[in-house]
């Protein structure tokens, strides 16, 4: 499969995101990863209309690989690592100073709130998601 492009989002590390150990609190990463998924949300609902929201979060996992510090920006690279009929996995890498500091995998489901069931991802959205595909090692 050809190399696909990540969705890239950068954040300034805020002082309030640091903890008593003088590095970024683990809770900040979940918020950064969610904010970096906004381009994916827009693929499903371009206006981010919460009255017609078509996604649910089924699970997420974060692996912490290195400490993250205040005063230097971080960048989240976002990919699609699995694409099914109604569900997909978002794989994210968090980088600071060219060091991979954390990774995360979030399972999202295309969901029909009226029927309370998963729904097939539209082909046009699937094609766009596929353009951000990255194979990952599934041993972790």
N, C-alpha and C positions, 0 to 999 in steps of 0.2 A: 504494500500500500504506500502511496506517495506521502511525503512529509506534509502534514497539514499545519495550519497556523494556529497558535494559541490565541486566546483572548487575553489581553494584558491589561492589568489595572494596578496603579501604584497608589500608595498611601503614605502620608507622613505619620510617623509614630508619635502619638500624643503622650504628654507626661502622665495623664490620668490612666494610660494603659499599662504603666509600669507597676511593679509590685515591690514589696519590701526587700526582695533579693536583687533589685536594681535591673531587672530585665522585664520584658513584656509579659504580662499575665497571660496564661493559657486561654482565658476566655476571649481575649481580643481577636485571636485567630479565627474563631468561629464567625465572628461578626465581619471580619475582613473577607473571609471566604464567601459569605452570603452576599456581601456587597459586590464582589467580583463576579457573581453569577447573574447580575442584572442583565448583561447582554443576552444571556440565554433566556431569561424571563421575557425579554422583549421579542424574542423569536416567536413566542407563543401568543403574546398579547403586547403589541408595540406601544400602546399607551399606558401599560401597567395598570389597567383598570381592575381594581380590586373587586368590583361587583361581578366581573366575568373572569375571575382568576382560574386558570386551567391546570394548575400544578399543585401537587402535595409533596412534601419531603417525607420519604420513607425511612431513611437512615443516614447517618453520617459518622465518619471516623476520621480522626486527626492523629497523625504521627508527628511527634516533636523530635527533630533531628539535631538542632543546634539552638542556642539561646539567641534571642532577638533583643536588640537594645534601642533605647530612646536616642533620638537625635539623628538617626539615619533612616531614610525612606525604605519601605519594603515594596516588592512587586509580587503580585499574584499572577501566575500563568494558569489559565483555565483551559482544559481540554475535555473532550468526551471520550471516555474509555470503554463504554459499552452502550449499545443502542439496540433496544428490543422493540417490540410492537407498541407497548404503552409506557415502558419504563426505560430509564437510561441512567448511566453513572457519569457524574462529573468528577474528573480528576483534577486536583489543583496542587500547584507547587508554590511555596512562599520563599522568596529569595531576598536576602539582604547582603550587600557588599559581595555579590557574586557567590554567596554561600547558600546552598539549599538548606533552609532552616526547618521546614515542615512540609508535609504533604497531607492531602485530605481527599477522601472519596465520599461523595454525596449521591445517594440514590433518589432520583426524582421520578414521579409518576404523573403522566398526563391523566387528569381526573375530571369526570363529569359530576359536578355536585348535584345536579338534578336527579340523576339515577344512583348516585353514591357508588359509582363503579369506575374502574379505570377505562380509558378510552384510547383508541389507536392514535398514535402521533401522526398528524398529517404528513403526507409525502414531501411536501415542500419544506416543512420544518425539519424533517429527517435529513433531507439533502443538505440543509444548512448546518445542522448539527454534525453531520458526517465530515464536513469540511474542517472541523476542529478536532478530528479523531486523533488519539494517541494510544498506542498499545502500551500497556504497563505490565510489569511483572506481577502476577496474581498470587505469588507465594507470600506476600506480606499481609 
